[in-house]
């Protein structure tokens, strides 16, 4: 049966329109409305809104906590990208190239944190870091390193690094599986040819594995950046609530505090606009930095 162009367009419209409407309702409208609300002084509870123009933005640029929150967010970004990618790539290569018999079991073990709620992960690691009965201090005490014990989440110096550890732990499994999929699609003949030419395993890794799974590496890094800038606040909210002394405050947790605790919804929307802009700019910069010519096999 031959379809006319009009019928094809109607069919495509029928298929795409529901998705497009959902995208507009749940993505475009909230972003536009957030930008609109950032121009008002509004408690979020009252029907009265006072138009203040760019006063919220001026206030935000003069807010010392915003600077601290931006630094903390990008601390999460850098440490998570480095930590997750190194460990994910290591385990992906180990479970595919070393022919580990228990590989299916380890895949499940590493992926398990990804099916856990962030709230559960936060509570679990709160217990691990607990000063008196926590596993970290308990282990240090048992091996004679009592001087190293400390209130990890209550320390001005160690609170932020302590939050990065569970964030990395929870993210390894997903990206390990993504990288494993890329490695398993590389023809074995590539490695056999390289081995015949005298290439070491380390050279094979850098000259064959990394270039051929670069699309997966790039996707993983960008996804980590996006989720770090937009989702780190959940772990912060559960484990430290931004403390001690705003040392672990991130933009998301500060937005929540201002909008839903201090009832400064307009200012909270302004912080949300900042998160949106920084996320877009960061992703665009990473797309440019990570751009490479496609390698085919």
KAMO-V145855 format. One record per residue. BURIAL is b if it has 16 or more other ideal C-beta (glycine too) atoms within 10 Angstrom, else e. Layout:
{{BURIAL} {BURIAL}}
This chain:
{{e} {e} {e} {e} {e} {e} {e} {e} {e} {e} {e} {e} {e} {e} {e} {e} {e} {e} {e} {e} {e} {e} {e} {e} {e} {e} {e} {e} {e} {e} {e} {e} {e} {b} {e} {e} {b} {b} {b} {b} {e} {b} {e} {b} {e} {e} {e} {e} {e} {e} {e} {b} {e} {e} {b} {b} {b} {e} {e} {b} {e} {e} {b} {e} {e} {b} {e} {b} {b} {b} {e} {b} {b} {b} {b} {b} {b} {e} {b} {b} {b} {e} {b} {b} {b} {e} {b} {b} {b} {e} {b} {b} {b} {e} {b} {b} {e} {e} {e} {e} {e} {e} {e} {e} {e} {e} {b} {e} {e} {b} {e} {e} {b} {e} {e} {e} {e} {b} {e} {e} {b} {b} {e} {e} {b} {b} {e} {b} {b} {b} {e} {e} {e} {b} {e} {b} {b} {e} {e} {b} {e} {e} {e} {e} {e} {e} {e} {e} {b} {b} {b} {b} {b} {e} {b} {e} {e} {e} {b} {b} {e} {b} {b} {b} {b} {b} {b} {b} {b} {b} {b} {b} {b} {b} {b} {b} {b} {b} {b} {b} {e} {b} {b} {e} {e} {b} {e} {e} {e} {e} {b} {e} {e} {b} {e} {e} {e} {e} {b} {e} {e} {e} {e} {b} {e} {e} {e} {b} {b} {e} {e} {b} {b} {b} {e} {b} {b} {b} {e} {b} {b} {b} {b} {b} {b} {b} {e} {b} {b} {b} {e} {b} {b} {b} {b} {b} {b} {b} {b} {b} {e} {b} {e} {e} {e} {b} {b} {b} {b} {b} {b} {b} {b} {b} {b} {b} {b} {b} {b} {e} {e} {e} {e} {b} {b} {b} {b} {b} {b} {b} {b} {b} {b} {b} {b} {e} {e} {b} {b} {e} {e} {b} {e} {e} {e} {b} {e} {e} {e} {e} {e} {e} {e} {e} {e} {e} {e}}
